[in-house]
Amino acid sequence: MDIQAIKNRFGIIGNSPALNYALQVAAQVANTDLTVLINGESGVGKEVFSQIIHALSARKHNPFIAVNCGAIPEGTIDSELFGHEKGSFTGAVDNRKGYFETVNGGTIFLDEIGEMPLGTQARLLRVLETGEYIRVGSSKVQKTDVRVIAATNRDLLERTQQGKFREDLYYRLNTVPIRVPALRDRKEDIPLLFRKFSVDFSEKYKTPSIQLDEEARNMLVNYPWRGNVRELKNIAEQISVLSTDKLVTANDLKRFLPELPEVNRLPMLAAPQQAGTTSDFASERDILYKLFFDMKKDVTEVKKMFFDILQNPNMAHPTEYHPADNHVLHSYPSPAEMNVPVQTPATITNPQPIILSDNKIDHHEEVEETLSIADKEKELIVKALKKHKGKRKDAALDLGISERTLYRKLKEYNIAE
């Protein structure tokens, strides 16, 4: 049977190459008993392809059943598919045949196969490999001859990597894959489908058929149609019922098309932390990192200034210095005051490390800046409390720590509020 005959028989509208290829694969695989995996978004018509495969196969006179794996609860899906024995669980008042037993010799279509529980996946794999299954609550192995066609709107290979789908079952189902294209990938078929749905509605309810002007037609074609053919059919029926004018314009069409949320592609700003939401460990780590960086910058600047003075004795004495945290370091003694021999850059022929002997230093002045982490932390806490007039919550937010951590630090350092 050629592609056009299949379209006429099953009411398929469209001429896109991707759709034609999917139909061609379905027709070629129909005469075999190979397992087929139909991939496609929700609403593209995956079940229609399963019906095509069954109708063109040698099993066409035998039963066909479609099962939505996502609609059956996890606790009962094994019983639904493979049956159960009387008394095997609460509510099992009689023996029951499962789908694999009732459609023996026919075809079973497992829709949303990606939602099947892992335990049931193992049972299904056994059926596909050996044709054997066991009823729930029974120990007797039974045989079945059922062709399995599965469908999914998920990426099963990705789910296997996440441990949510068995990899061996995936490759067993994916013997012949069929990709049903989304409606936005076959835009040339959208006006034809809309026309078909509107005519069917008008014939069913004996009403005049609606028409689209050119601008409305372009809007219809360029709409993304996330619900695919199912969504397009719903929109066509809405317009047929609610439109007062049978010639639909772009402005009229806007009232029926759902507004899609705009995708914000700007960088997302981090939300400010609330007091009490950050762990004590993270808070202390952050404040220590800040202290370390400030101290490292201060020490680097002091060392640079000290060696500049040693190499250039004519440099004016620094009277004050402002590192990153705005603390003031008092004036340093000159090399002459320290009785340190100084060489100018022009006379340095073999640079050697400068060693300062304790007995050559007549005068030194200790820097009042402390390098203790605890003292630094205490100083920052005192400053924050003073800045926010003793309000713990505001001070904790400014310090980037929780109010609980601030309270503990106040007790630890014996800081009066």
Sequence and secondary structure as in RCSB ss.txt:
>XXXX:A:sequence
MDIQAIKNRFGIIGNSPALNYALQVAAQVANTDLTVLINGESGVGKEVFSQIIHALSARKHNPFIAVNCGAIPEG
TIDSELFGHEKGSFTGAVDNRKGYFETVNGGTIFLDEIGEMPLGTQARLLRVLETGEYIRVGSSKVQKTDVRVIA
ATNRDLLERTQQGKFREDLYYRLNTVPIRVPALRDRKEDIPLLFRKFSVDFSEKYKTPSIQLDEEARNMLVNYPW
RGNVRELKNIAEQISVLSTDKLVTANDLKRFLPELPEVNRLPMLAAPQQAGTTSDFASERDILYKLFFDMKKDVT
EVKKMFFDILQNPNMAHPTEYHPADNHVLHSYPSPAEMNVPVQTPATITNPQPIILSDNKIDHHEEVEETLSIAD
KEKELIVKALKKHKGKRKDAALDLGISERTLYRKLKEYNIAE
>XXXX:A:secstr
  HHHHHHHHT     HHHHHHHHHHHHHTTS   EEEE  TTS HHHHHHHHHHTSTTTTS EEEEEGGGS TT
THHHHHH B TTSSTT  S B  HHHHTTTSEEEEETGGGS HHHHHHHHHHHHHSEEE BT   EEE   EEEE
EESS HHHHHHTTSS HHHHHHHTTEEEE   GGG GGGHHHHHHHHHHHHHHHHT    EE HHHHHHHHHS  
TTHHHHHHHHHHHHHHH SSSEE HHHHHTTS        S        TT S HHHHHHHHHHHHHHHHHHHHH
HHHHHHHHHHH TTS        TT         TTTTT     GGG SS       GGG            HHH
HHHHHHHHHHHHTTT HHHHHHHHTS HHHHHHHHHHHT   
